Amino acid sequence: MTKLILRLFVRNAHRTEDPKVRADCGKVAGLVGIVTNLLLFGAKMLIGTLFHSVSITADAINNLTDSGSAIITMVGFKLAEKPADEKHPFGHARIEYLTGVIISFIVLFLGLEMGMSSIEKILHPAENTLTTAALLVLVLSVLVKLWQCLFYRKVGRMIRSETLEATSKDSRNDVISTAVVLVGAAISMFTGIHLDGWLGMAVAVMIIVSGVQLILDTADPLLGQAPDKELVDAIRAKILSYDGILAMHDLAVHSYGAGRCFASVHCEVDAHRDALESHDLIDNIERDFKKEMQIQLVIHMDPVVLNDPRANALKAQVQERCHALYPEVTLHDFRVVWGVTHSNVVFDLAVPFSVDDADAAVRVKVTEAVEALNPTYRAVITIDRG
């Protein structure tokens, strides 16, 4: 069903790597959300008003919020298509992330409003009588919301959209909240026990929790979250596949939205290779990444000396000492400035965030380990976190 809808409204819907196709898929998903949520809102609001049910009315307002969120999603995808300009040289794709944050705050605000209404109903309960038809509308609502959840999730994963992934989770929560209202309505109908206010409060709490979680999820890309491991592994494998690249380190990946990926990395090459040849290799790699992976890659070339047996042996010893202290660290840019009274052992140490010791503590321990090899060694260490 999802693929059929996209094929009907999006030309070349399978080419989701194309920024325009991706944006069109996002706008279609938003349109589907607007239509379905407005239909649910109308049906539930009618039932909630006729039978004086605050929990069903709260659930109806939640659907109206979802419809408004879908509108914001459509606008976000549209604005994110704007090309780069003088004030925004990296484009406007991050607007999609901003719309996700806006949606999250709307969900949180309305959850608080529903909570206040439910408290009023708990303090001043009023009898409501539901019919079998009303229960059937709620059952239909659960099924529609479940379909929405699966639809948003599939489209979100197809086009790698944080906003649609968040919307899918919101629809999943709606399935649970509407099911809670349905159970409460059935209890009231068949037993006469009125749980309307309490169930309305349960729905409100669920919406509030969902809103807070959505804020955290959608804010991550704006704060600069770590890139996907799959992407990092793909970049690493591709770079190291080129003949002449000995090693790589200090990879940094920055996303300015879908199709706006920038990266920088240090690549080690043989210091005795012709500099023009190495430069040409670097140019080719950068060009290939732009063409094949849509990544604007900048490479810093690190020439390394390979034929110094004395330095290579010392590097192996230093690596062994470092790994004994911190198994997770890696060493790069190793070189030795040999002297008469002392020798400077210079290297960078890549320390992952999983290492609890502060940079200063790491530097002290590694320095002591290096100088224990020979009192004339002076360790000059640069700590790279990440």
C-alpha positions in Angstrom: 0.0 0.0 0.0 2.8 2.4 0.9 4.7 1.9 -2.4 1.4 2.2 -4.3 0.6 5.5 -2.8 4.1 6.9 -3.4 4.1 5.6 -7.0 0.7 7.3 -7.6 1.9 10.8 -6.4 5.7 10.8 -6.8 7.5 10.5 -10.1 10.4 8.0 -9.8 9.5 7.3 -6.2 12.1 4.5 -6.0 15.0 7.0 -6.4 14.9 8.2 -2.8 18.6 9.3 -3.0 17.4 12.2 -5.2 16.7 15.2 -2.9 13.6 16.2 -4.9 12.1 12.7 -4.9 12.8 12.5 -1.1 11.1 15.8 -0.5 8.1 14.8 -2.6 7.8 11.5 -0.6 7.8 13.5 2.6 5.1 15.9 1.4 2.9 13.0 0.3 3.3 11.4 3.7 2.3 14.7 5.3 -0.8 14.9 3.0 -1.9 11.4 3.9 -1.5 12.3 7.6 -3.6 15.4 7.2 -6.5 13.6 5.5 -6.6 10.6 7.8 -6.2 12.6 11.0 -8.9 15.1 10.1 -11.4 12.2 9.4 -10.5 10.7 12.8 -10.8 14.0 14.5 -14.3 14.7 13.1 -15.6 11.2 14.1 -14.2 11.3 17.6 -15.2 14.9 18.3 -18.8 14.1 17.3 -18.9 11.1 19.6 -17.2 12.8 22.5 -19.5 15.8 22.3 -22.7 13.7 22.0 -21.8 11.4 24.8 -19.9 14.0 27.0 -16.7 11.9 27.0 -13.6 13.9 27.9 -11.3 10.9 27.1 -12.7 10.6 23.6 -12.7 14.4 23.1 -9.1 14.4 24.3 -8.2 11.7 21.8 -10.0 13.7 19.1 -7.9 16.8 19.9 -4.8 14.6 19.7 -5.8 13.6 16.2 -6.3 17.3 15.3 -2.8 17.9 16.6 -1.5 15.1 14.5 -3.1 16.8 11.5 -1.5 20.1 12.3 1.8 18.3 12.7 1.4 16.8 9.2 0.9 20.3 7.8 4.1 21.4 9.5 5.8 18.3 8.1 4.7 19.2 4.6 5.9 22.8 5.0 9.2 21.7 6.4 9.9 19.4 3.5 9.0 22.2 1.1 11.2 24.8 2.7 14.1 22.3 3.1 14.2 22.1 -0.8 15.4 25.7 -1.0 18.9 25.9 -2.5 21.9 27.4 -0.8 22.2 31.1 -0.7 24.6 33.8 0.7 23.4 33.5 4.2 23.0 29.7 4.2 25.8 28.3 2.1 25.1 24.7 3.2 21.4 24.9 2.1 18.2 24.8 4.1 17.8 21.0 4.6 18.0 21.4 8.4 14.6 23.1 8.4 13.2 19.5 8.4 14.8 19.0 11.8 13.3 22.3 13.1 9.8 21.2 12.0 10.3 18.0 14.0 11.1 20.0 17.1 8.1 22.3 16.6 5.8 19.3 16.3 7.3 17.8 19.5 6.5 21.0 21.5 3.0 21.1 20.1 2.4 17.5 21.2 3.8 18.4 24.7 1.6 21.5 25.1 -1.6 19.8 24.1 -0.8 16.9 26.4 -0.7 19.4 29.3 -4.0 21.0 28.2 -5.6 17.5 28.1 -4.3 16.8 31.5 -6.0 19.9 32.9 -9.3 18.9 31.3 -9.1 15.4 32.7 -8.4 16.7 36.2 -11.6 18.7 36.0 -13.5 15.6 34.9 -12.1 13.6 37.8 -13.1 16.3 40.3 -16.5 16.8 38.8 -17.5 13.5 37.1 -20.4 13.5 34.7 -22.2 10.4 33.4 -21.8 9.5 29.8 -23.5 6.8 27.8 -21.8 5.3 24.8 -23.4 3.2 22.1 -22.0 0.2 20.2 -21.6 2.5 17.1 -19.3 4.7 19.2 -17.1 1.8 20.2 -16.9 0.7 16.6 -15.6 4.2 15.7 -12.9 3.8 18.3 -11.9 0.3 17.0 -11.7 1.8 13.5 -9.5 4.6 14.9 -7.1 2.1 16.3 -6.8 0.3 13.0 -6.3 3.5 11.1 -3.6 4.7 13.5 -1.8 1.4 13.3 -1.7 1.7 9.5 -0.5 5.3 9.9 2.3 4.1 12.2 3.5 1.5 9.7 3.1 3.9 6.7 5.2 6.7 8.4 7.8 4.3 9.5 8.2 2.7 6.1 8.4 6.1 4.3 10.7 7.5 7.0 13.2 4.6 6.6 13.0 4.8 2.8 14.0 8.5 2.8 16.0 8.5 6.1 13.8 11.1 7.7 14.1 11.8 11.5 10.8 13.7 11.3 8.8 10.9 9.8 10.4 8.4 12.1 9.2 10.5 15.1 5.8 10.8 13.6 5.6 7.1 13.3 6.3 6.8 17.0 3.7 9.3 17.8 1.1 7.3 15.8 2.2 4.2 17.7 1.5 6.0 20.9 -1.9 7.0 19.6 -2.7 3.4 19.0 -2.1 2.7 22.6 -3.9 5.7 23.9 -7.0 5.1 21.8 -7.0 1.5 22.9 -7.0 2.7 26.5 -10.0 5.0 25.8 -11.7 2.1 24.0 -11.3 -0.2 27.0 -12.5 2.4 29.4 -15.5 3.2 27.2 -16.4 -0.5 27.1 -16.1 -0.8 30.9 -18.4 2.3 31.3 -20.9 0.9 28.9 -21.2 -2.6 30.3 -20.6 -2.1 34.0 -21.6 1.5 34.8 -18.2 2.2 36.3 -17.1 5.7 35.1 -13.3 5.9 34.5 -13.5 8.6 31.8 -11.6 11.3 33.7 -8.9 8.9 34.8 -8.5 7.4 31.3 -8.3 11.0 29.9 -5.5 11.6 32.3 -3.7 8.4 31.2 -4.0 9.6 27.6 -2.7 13.0 28.6 0.3 11.6 30.5 1.2 9.4 27.5 1.1 12.3 25.1 3.3 14.4 27.5 5.8 11.6 27.8 5.7 11.2 24.0 6.2 14.9 23.5 9.3 15.0 25.8 10.8 12.0 24.0 10.1 13.5 20.6 11.8 16.7 21.6 14.9 14.8 22.6 14.9 12.7 19.4 14.3 15.6 17.0 16.8 17.9 18.7 19.7 15.4 18.3 20.4 16.2 14.6 20.5 20.0 15.4 22.9 19.4 18.3 25.3 17.4 16.0 24.7 13.8 16.7 27.3 11.1 15.8 26.9 9.7 12.3 25.5 6.2 11.7 28.0 3.4 12.2 27.0 2.1 8.8 27.9 5.4 7.1 31.3 5.6 9.0 32.1 2.0 8.0 31.2 2.6 4.4 33.4 5.8 4.3 36.3 3.9 5.9 36.1 0.9 3.6 35.9 3.1 0.5 38.9 5.3 1.4 41.1 2.3 2.3 40.2 0.6 -0.9 42.3 3.0 -2.9 45.9 1.9 -3.7 48.3 4.3 -2.0 46.2 5.1 1.1 48.0 3.4 4.0 45.6 4.4 6.9 43.1 7.0 7.9 42.1 8.8 11.1 40.3 11.8 12.5 37.2 11.2 10.4 34.5 13.9 11.1 31.1 13.8 9.5 28.7 16.7 9.5 25.1 16.6 8.3 23.2 19.7 7.2 20.2 17.7 6.4 19.4 15.0 3.8 21.7 15.2 0.8 23.9 17.8 2.6 26.7 15.6 4.1 30.2 17.0 4.6 33.2 15.1 5.9 36.9 15.6 6.6 39.6 13.0 7.2 43.3 12.5 7.5 44.8 10.0 5.1 48.3 8.5 5.5 50.5 8.2 2.3 54.0 7.1 1.8 56.3 10.1 2.4 58.6 8.9 -0.4 55.9 8.8 -3.0 55.9 11.7 -5.5 53.8 14.5 -3.9 52.0 15.3 -7.1 50.9 11.6 -7.4 49.6 11.6 -3.8 47.8 14.9 -4.4 46.2 13.5 -7.6 45.0 10.4 -5.6 43.4 12.6 -3.0 41.6 14.7 -5.6 40.2 11.5 -7.2 39.0 10.2 -3.9 37.2 13.5 -3.1 35.6 13.5 -6.6 34.4 9.9 -6.3 32.8 10.6 -2.9 30.9 13.6 -4.3 29.7 11.6 -7.3 28.9 8.2 -5.8 28.0 9.0 -2.1 26.9 12.6 -2.3 29.4 13.5 0.4 31.6 16.6 0.2 34.8 15.1 1.5 38.0 17.1 2.3 41.1 15.0 2.9 44.2 16.1 4.8 47.3 14.3 3.5 49.6 12.9 6.1 53.0 11.7 4.7 54.5 8.9 6.8 58.0 7.4 6.8 57.8 3.6 6.3 61.5 2.6 6.0 62.8 3.7 9.4 63.2 0.3 11.3 64.1 2.0 14.5 61.0 4.3 14.6 58.8 1.4 13.5 60.0 -0.8 16.3 59.5 2.0 18.8 56.0 2.6 17.5 55.1 -1.1 18.1 56.4 -0.8 21.6 54.4 2.4 22.3 51.2 0.8 20.8 51.6 -2.2 23.1 52.0 0.0 26.2 49.0 2.2 25.2 46.7 -0.8 24.6 47.8 -2.3 28.0 46.4 0.9 29.6 43.5 1.5 27.3 42.5 -1.3 24.9 40.1 1.0 23.0 42.6 3.6 21.9 44.4 3.9 18.6 47.6 5.6 17.6 48.5 7.6 14.5 50.8 10.3 13.1 53.7 8.7 14.9 57.2 10.1 14.4 60.4 10.4 16.4 62.8 13.3 16.5 66.1 11.6 17.5 68.5 13.7 19.6 71.7 13.3 21.6 70.5 13.9 25.2 66.8 13.0 24.5 64.4 12.1 21.7 60.9 13.5 21.2 58.3 10.7 20.6 55.4 12.5 18.9 52.0 11.0 18.2 48.2 11.4 18.3 46.1 9.2 20.5 42.5 8.6 19.5 40.5 8.1 22.7 36.9 7.1 22.5 34.2 8.6 24.8 33.9 5.2 26.5 37.2 5.9 28.3 36.3 7.5 31.6 39.7 9.1 32.4 40.0 12.8 31.6 42.4 13.8 28.8 45.0 15.0 31.3 44.9 11.7 33.1 45.3 9.7 29.9 48.2 11.9 28.8 50.0 11.4 32.2 49.6 7.6 32.2 50.7 7.2 28.6 53.6 9.6 29.0 54.8 7.5 32.0 54.5 4.3 30.0 56.5 5.8 27.1 59.3 7.2 29.2 59.5 3.9 31.1 60.8 2.4 27.8 63.8 4.8 27.9 64.4 7.7 30.3 65.7 9.8 27.3 62.3 9.6 25.6 60.0 12.7 25.9 56.4 11.9 24.9 54.6 14.7 23.0 51.0 13.5 22.8 47.9 15.0 21.2 44.6 13.6 22.5 41.8 13.1 20.0 38.4 12.4 21.6 35.7 10.7 19.5 
